Amino acid sequence: MHRLQAEGITCAEIDLAGIGSQNVTAEQWYGGIIQELVSSLELKINRRTWWRDHDDLSPVQRFNEFIEKVLLAACSQHIVIFIDEIDNVLRFNFKDDFFAVIRSCYNKRADKPEYKCLTFALLGVATPSDLIQDKNRTPFNIGRAIELHGFQLPEAQPLAKGLSMKVSNPQAVLTEVLTWTGGQPFLTQKLCKLVLTSPLFVRAGDEAKWVEDLVRLQVIEHWEANDDPEHLKTIRDRILSKKQLTIGILALYQQILQQSEVAVDYSPEQMELRLSGLVVKQEGKLRVYNRIYKSVFNQIWVDEVLSNLRPYAKALDAWRASNYQDESQLLQGQQLESALAWAARKSLSYLDYQFLAASQELKKLEAERKAKQILTEARQKAERQIRTGSTILVMSSIGSIAAVGLVVNASLRSQWSEIKSLNSSSETLHSFNRLPEALLLSVKAGKQLQGAIIGVPNELKAETASTLQRVINTTQNRLEGHTGEVYSVNFSPDGQIIASASEDKTVKLWNREGKELKPLEGHSDRVWSVSFSHNSQMIATASWDKTIKLWNRKGKVIATLEGHNDWVFSVSFSPDEQMIASVSRDRKVILWGLDDKEIKRQWNSKHENNVVDVSFRPDGKTIATASDDGTAKLWNQNGTLLRTLKGHSERVMSASFSADGQTIATASFDKTVKLWKLDSTLLKTLQGHDDWVWDANFSPDGGTLASASRDRTIRLRPLDSSELSPEITELLVRGCQLLHDYWKTKPTNVQESDRRLCDGIASEKGFDTKIW
């Protein structure tokens, strides 16, 4: 902030913690923010009078009015507003409005140049998705997230100067301090202060032992009492406050403790664990941030917390101690029903799901044993009645058959209930990106469905097949490597390469086996779109840096096209390779000559919002555009509107043609891909992604559709009837193949009975199918 001010930029600081978060109304809160701005910027205005003069407006409208009519009018130079402790506002029900105002200030730059002078810097522990959580509103999709890292030894040198007052070798002491804190800023400064205030003398060569004793005595032992000012308790409280995720977070953290690291996958549990500060991302892995955290939040602490959270903790621990053999520890009756109700929609550990599934399996076996016992007793009773006469025999047999029928019906209902429960648990695990566990439970449900063919409701069959299909689709066909969201994916026309464009400012090239090739690096901002020429030899990319770049297949830049005055969202080659079409946030559609790299034609779109995608039909005569207004439009090359495709409930981010030109695929923020005829008739709606779908494109042979999502995955879908309405047997084979591959490459703590789950299923076709 001081550096910006030295460069002549006006800065204001708002500490949301100072405004308060307990029993504060929206009016008081927005009034406090305006007061902070008036005071920080020394504005010549009576805040109370101005606030009363605008009391006909809502608090958020007054804040918006203040920014435009007072703040921007009073400042003639660039303004940066730092808003600190933004996590303090996340609990308010009016927070969506506040961050929507900030987003609108950014969007107004296109029409009101004065807003270009205003920048907000948000500081705190949150992700962009935390800021606006109303799914019916546009999310907080602007700006750039900046991850902060701990001190390295060179950066901590000012602290060494302070230590020189106490110790003879400050560099050695500082090095040991960083060994314990990992460079975490607060802990590093706290330890340095403890060194200075310690009455003990540090002898040369004894720094490591001395610092360790200090840390254990003053920080780790009785840490809750020593945690002043609070730091460790803040980490603990953040984890425990995420009630639906807490057990999943702790299970993930437990895995990191045991394995030292886990691969980053951006699941909700991982994001929350990172936001707590307990772990840090390094080289694509999550590791415990430092030795202090690992010593305080150790395995004993995790076990104690989990024991307090689980209603069945003692039974689970005893079952695990018996090597998963003691059935007497499994839940039954009301205990099981209560546990299943408690577990619903929670992210649990794999051990929890094993325990609950085993309890449900025991329930099924008990029902079968009871049915067999009643059947045996009924048969014995009937045999005894034979001696008393035929009438009595008939009546007894009828009674026995009725009793058996009731038991069989009860057993079937129990089986159906268990299948539904397995489906529900699989869906929950899937939603939290716990794919191997979700797949295992879904395969169990499918196998039980096969074993209970008679009388199974059609809805239950469809639900089981749908759940298994969804988990399989998410588990297989993933290309992972980008460090940011994937915005676009495209096949080369020769079918040999897949290109994906990302928030990380790169385009990655992949072969059909999923191996990453040479990346395209050169844009200065996120790359929104990637397109191949029809001979597969050139690649065009569109970026938020307002440029279009042309590359050869080896990754060398051929040309940079500049003509749009705002973010370029999409670029597409014409089939004859004579032109390139591009669209931008400036709402223009531009056609460029490929030979001279000059603009040949342009027009303003008739979309009601930003135009974010453009593509040519294979005949080159029709152009499709997609827009934030929730529609796609078809045009001729002169800019004449031909047809509008309506049906998505959110922004449409891409529109592309199939190889034969007869089908259009549109991808949307509503998490779906829709397939259309040229006359705008809707053919299918494809689901499966867990977040916004940025892009969808057909393979050259038309047999596969690739879609890229904000969930950081690329999904490859075969476009045939078996993919859309699969048989449960075929799904079980595919699911078992995936489980086999997973257990083969990533051994995990799985019961032997689970490993034998696929016996007799996948063995029918073997494991020779390549999963990619």
NORZIJO-V209209 format. One record per backbone hydrogen bond with DSSP energy under -1.0 kcal/mol. CO is the residue of the C=O (numbers start at 1). NH is the residue of the N-H. E is the energy in kcal/mol with one decimal. If there is no record, write none. Layout:
co & nh & e
CO & NH & E
CO & NH & E
//
This chain:
co & nh & e
1 & 5 & -2.3
2 & 6 & -2.0
4 & 9 & -2.3
5 & 8 & -1.7
10 & 80 & -2.6
12 & 82 & -3.3
14 & 84 & -3.0
15 & 18 & -1.2
16 & 20 & -1.1
25 & 29 & -2.5
26 & 30 & -2.7
27 & 31 & -2.0
28 & 32 & -2.1
29 & 33 & -2.0
30 & 34 & -2.4
31 & 35 & -2.1
32 & 36 & -2.1
33 & 37 & -2.1
34 & 38 & -2.8
35 & 39 & -2.6
36 & 40 & -2.8
37 & 41 & -2.4
38 & 43 & -1.7
43 & 45 & -1.8
45 & 47 & -1.0
46 & 50 & -2.7
47 & 51 & -2.5
48 & 52 & -2.3
49 & 53 & -2.3
52 & 55 & -1.6
54 & 57 & -1.8
58 & 62 & -2.5
59 & 63 & -2.1
60 & 64 & -2.1
61 & 65 & -2.6
62 & 66 & -2.5
63 & 67 & -2.0
64 & 68 & -1.8
65 & 69 & -2.9
66 & 70 & -1.7
66 & 71 & -2.7
67 & 72 & -2.5
70 & 74 & -1.8
71 & 75 & -1.1
78 & 10 & -2.1
79 & 119 & -2.3
80 & 12 & -2.3
81 & 121 & -2.7
82 & 14 & -3.2
83 & 123 & -3.0
84 & 16 & -2.0
85 & 88 & -2.1
86 & 89 & -1.6
89 & 92 & -1.7
92 & 95 & -1.1
94 & 98 & -1.4
95 & 99 & -2.3
96 & 100 & -1.8
97 & 101 & -1.9
98 & 102 & -1.6
99 & 103 & -2.2
100 & 104 & -2.4
101 & 105 & -2.0
102 & 106 & -1.3
103 & 107 & -2.1
104 & 108 & -2.1
106 & 109 & -1.3
107 & 110 & -1.3
108 & 112 & -3.3
112 & 115 & -2.1
113 & 116 & -1.9
114 & 117 & -1.3
115 & 118 & -1.6
117 & 79 & -3.6
119 & 81 & -2.9
121 & 83 & -2.8
123 & 86 & -2.4
127 & 130 & -1.7
134 & 137 & -1.9
139 & 141 & -1.8
152 & 156 & -1.5
154 & 157 & -1.1
156 & 159 & -1.4
156 & 160 & -1.0
157 & 161 & -1.4
158 & 162 & -1.1
159 & 163 & -1.9
160 & 164 & -1.4
162 & 165 & -1.3
163 & 166 & -2.2
163 & 167 & -2.5
169 & 173 & -1.8
170 & 174 & -2.8
171 & 175 & -2.2
172 & 176 & -1.8
173 & 177 & -2.4
174 & 178 & -2.5
175 & 179 & -1.6
176 & 180 & -1.3
177 & 181 & -2.3
178 & 182 & -2.5
180 & 292 & -1.7
181 & 184 & -1.7
183 & 151 & -3.2
184 & 188 & -2.8
185 & 189 & -2.2
186 & 190 & -2.5
187 & 191 & -2.7
188 & 192 & -2.0
189 & 193 & -1.9
190 & 194 & -2.3
191 & 195 & -2.2
192 & 196 & -1.9
193 & 197 & -2.1
203 & 206 & -2.2
206 & 210 & -2.2
207 & 211 & -2.8
208 & 212 & -2.1
209 & 213 & -2.4
210 & 214 & -2.1
211 & 215 & -2.6
212 & 216 & -2.5
213 & 217 & -2.3
214 & 218 & -2.9
215 & 219 & -2.1
215 & 220 & -2.2
216 & 221 & -2.6
220 & 223 & -1.2
222 & 226 & -1.9
223 & 227 & -1.1
226 & 228 & -2.3
231 & 235 & -1.6
232 & 236 & -2.3
233 & 237 & -2.8
234 & 238 & -2.0
235 & 239 & -1.9
236 & 240 & -2.3
237 & 241 & -1.5
241 & 243 & -1.8
242 & 245 & -1.1
242 & 246 & -2.3
244 & 347 & -2.8
245 & 249 & -3.0
246 & 250 & -2.8
247 & 251 & -2.5
248 & 252 & -2.1
249 & 253 & -2.7
250 & 254 & -2.7
251 & 255 & -1.8
252 & 256 & -2.0
253 & 257 & -2.5
254 & 258 & -2.1
255 & 259 & -2.4
256 & 260 & -2.0
262 & 286 & -3.1
267 & 271 & -2.6
268 & 272 & -2.4
269 & 273 & -2.4
270 & 274 & -2.5
271 & 275 & -2.5
272 & 276 & -1.7
274 & 277 & -1.0
278 & 289 & -2.4
280 & 287 & -2.3
282 & 285 & -1.6
284 & 264 & -2.2
285 & 282 & -3.1
286 & 262 & -1.3
287 & 280 & -2.7
290 & 294 & -2.0
291 & 295 & -1.9
292 & 296 & -2.4
293 & 297 & -2.9
296 & 298 & -1.4
298 & 302 & -2.2
299 & 303 & -2.6
300 & 304 & -2.2
301 & 305 & -2.3
302 & 306 & -2.7
303 & 307 & -2.2
304 & 308 & -1.7
305 & 309 & -1.6
306 & 310 & -2.7
310 & 313 & -1.1
312 & 316 & -2.4
313 & 317 & -2.6
314 & 318 & -2.2
315 & 319 & -2.3
316 & 320 & -2.6
317 & 321 & -2.5
318 & 322 & -1.3
319 & 324 & -2.3
320 & 323 & -1.8
325 & 327 & -1.2
326 & 329 & -1.6
327 & 330 & -1.3
332 & 335 & -1.2
333 & 337 & -2.1
334 & 338 & -2.8
335 & 339 & -2.2
336 & 340 & -2.6
337 & 341 & -2.1
338 & 342 & -2.4
339 & 343 & -2.2
340 & 344 & -1.1
343 & 346 & -2.3
347 & 248 & -1.5
349 & 353 & -1.9
350 & 354 & -2.4
351 & 355 & -2.5
352 & 356 & -2.7
353 & 357 & -2.4
354 & 358 & -2.7
355 & 359 & -2.1
356 & 360 & -2.2
357 & 361 & -2.4
358 & 362 & -2.2
359 & 363 & -1.9
360 & 364 & -2.0
361 & 365 & -2.4
362 & 366 & -2.7
363 & 367 & -2.1
364 & 368 & -2.2
365 & 369 & -2.8
366 & 370 & -2.6
367 & 371 & -2.3
368 & 372 & -2.5
369 & 373 & -2.5
370 & 374 & -2.5
371 & 375 & -2.4
372 & 376 & -2.6
373 & 377 & -2.7
374 & 378 & -2.7
375 & 379 & -2.4
376 & 380 & -2.5
377 & 381 & -2.4
378 & 382 & -2.4
379 & 383 & -2.2
380 & 384 & -1.8
381 & 385 & -1.5
385 & 388 & -1.4
386 & 389 & -1.1
389 & 393 & -1.9
390 & 394 & -3.0
391 & 395 & -2.7
392 & 396 & -2.8
393 & 397 & -3.0
394 & 398 & -2.8
395 & 399 & -2.3
396 & 400 & -2.9
397 & 401 & -3.3
398 & 402 & -2.5
399 & 403 & -2.3
400 & 404 & -2.8
401 & 405 & -2.9
402 & 406 & -2.3
403 & 407 & -2.1
404 & 408 & -3.1
405 & 409 & -2.7
406 & 410 & -2.4
407 & 411 & -2.8
408 & 412 & -2.8
409 & 413 & -2.7
410 & 414 & -2.1
411 & 415 & -2.4
412 & 416 & -2.8
413 & 417 & -2.5
414 & 418 & -2.2
415 & 419 & -2.5
416 & 420 & -2.6
417 & 421 & -2.2
418 & 422 & -2.6
419 & 423 & -2.5
420 & 424 & -2.5
421 & 425 & -2.7
422 & 426 & -2.5
423 & 427 & -2.5
424 & 428 & -2.2
425 & 429 & -2.5
426 & 430 & -2.7
427 & 431 & -2.5
428 & 432 & -1.2
429 & 434 & -3.1
430 & 433 & -1.9
433 & 435 & -1.3
434 & 438 & -2.3
435 & 439 & -2.8
436 & 440 & -2.2
437 & 441 & -2.2
438 & 442 & -2.1
439 & 443 & -2.6
440 & 444 & -2.1
441 & 445 & -2.2
442 & 446 & -2.2
443 & 447 & -2.6
444 & 448 & -2.4
445 & 449 & -2.0
446 & 450 & -1.9
447 & 451 & -1.6
449 & 452 & -1.2
453 & 456 & -1.3
457 & 461 & -1.8
458 & 462 & -2.6
459 & 463 & -2.5
460 & 464 & -2.5
461 & 465 & -2.4
462 & 466 & -2.6
463 & 467 & -2.5
464 & 468 & -2.4
465 & 469 & -2.6
466 & 470 & -2.4
467 & 471 & -2.3
468 & 472 & -2.4
469 & 473 & -2.7
470 & 474 & -1.8
471 & 475 & -2.3
472 & 476 & -2.6
485 & 503 & -2.6
488 & 501 & -2.5
490 & 499 & -2.9
492 & 495 & -2.8
497 & 492 & -2.7
498 & 510 & -2.8
499 & 490 & -2.3
500 & 508 & -2.6
501 & 487 & -2.4
501 & 488 & -1.4
502 & 505 & -1.2
502 & 527 & -2.3
506 & 502 & -1.8
507 & 520 & -3.3
508 & 500 & -2.5
509 & 517 & -4.0
510 & 498 & -2.7
511 & 514 & -2.2
515 & 511 & -2.2
520 & 507 & -1.7
526 & 544 & -2.4
529 & 542 & -2.0
531 & 540 & -3.1
533 & 536 & -1.7
538 & 533 & -2.7
539 & 551 & -3.0
540 & 531 & -2.4
541 & 549 & -2.1
542 & 528 & -2.2
542 & 529 & -1.5
543 & 546 & -1.2
543 & 568 & -2.2
547 & 543 & -1.9
548 & 561 & -3.3
549 & 541 & -2.4
550 & 558 & -3.9
550 & 559 & -1.2
551 & 539 & -2.4
552 & 555 & -2.0
556 & 552 & -2.3
559 & 550 & -2.8
561 & 548 & -1.9
567 & 585 & -2.7
570 & 583 & -1.7
572 & 581 & -3.0
574 & 577 & -1.9
578 & 594 & -2.5
579 & 574 & -2.5
580 & 592 & -3.3
581 & 572 & -2.3
582 & 590 & -2.7
583 & 569 & -1.9
583 & 570 & -1.5
584 & 587 & -1.9
587 & 605 & -2.2
588 & 584 & -1.1
589 & 603 & -1.9
590 & 582 & -2.3
591 & 600 & -3.4
591 & 601 & -1.6
592 & 580 & -1.9
593 & 597 & -1.3
598 & 593 & -3.2
601 & 591 & -3.5
603 & 589 & -2.5
610 & 628 & -2.4
613 & 626 & -1.8
615 & 624 & -3.1
617 & 620 & -2.9
622 & 617 & -2.8
623 & 635 & -3.0
624 & 615 & -1.9
625 & 633 & -2.5
626 & 612 & -2.4
626 & 613 & -1.2
627 & 630 & -1.4
627 & 652 & -2.2
631 & 627 & -1.9
632 & 645 & -3.5
633 & 625 & -2.6
634 & 642 & -3.6
634 & 643 & -1.3
635 & 623 & -2.8
636 & 639 & -2.0
640 & 636 & -1.7
643 & 634 & -2.7
645 & 632 & -1.6
651 & 669 & -2.3
654 & 667 & -1.6
656 & 665 & -2.8
658 & 661 & -1.7
663 & 658 & -2.4
664 & 676 & -2.7
665 & 656 & -2.2
666 & 674 & -2.6
667 & 653 & -2.7
667 & 654 & -1.2
668 & 671 & -1.2
668 & 693 & -2.2
672 & 668 & -1.8
673 & 686 & -3.7
674 & 666 & -2.6
675 & 683 & -3.4
675 & 684 & -1.2
676 & 664 & -2.2
677 & 680 & -1.8
681 & 677 & -2.9
684 & 675 & -2.5
686 & 673 & -2.2
692 & 710 & -2.8
695 & 708 & -2.3
697 & 706 & -3.2
699 & 702 & -2.0
703 & 719 & -2.6
704 & 699 & -2.8
705 & 717 & -2.6
706 & 697 & -2.6
707 & 715 & -2.9
708 & 694 & -2.3
708 & 695 & -1.5
709 & 712 & -1.4
713 & 709 & -1.9
715 & 707 & -2.3
717 & 705 & -2.4
718 & 720 & -1.4
720 & 724 & -1.1
721 & 725 & -2.4
727 & 731 & -2.1
728 & 732 & -2.4
729 & 733 & -2.0
730 & 734 & -2.2
731 & 735 & -3.0
732 & 736 & -2.6
733 & 737 & -2.0
734 & 738 & -1.9
735 & 739 & -2.2
736 & 740 & -2.6
737 & 741 & -2.3
738 & 742 & -2.4
739 & 743 & -2.8
740 & 744 & -1.9
741 & 745 & -1.8
742 & 746 & -2.8
748 & 750 & -1.7
751 & 755 & -1.8
752 & 756 & -1.5
754 & 757 & -1.4
756 & 759 & -1.7
758 & 761 & -2.6
758 & 762 & -1.0
761 & 764 & -1.3
762 & 765 & -1.4
762 & 766 & -1.5
//
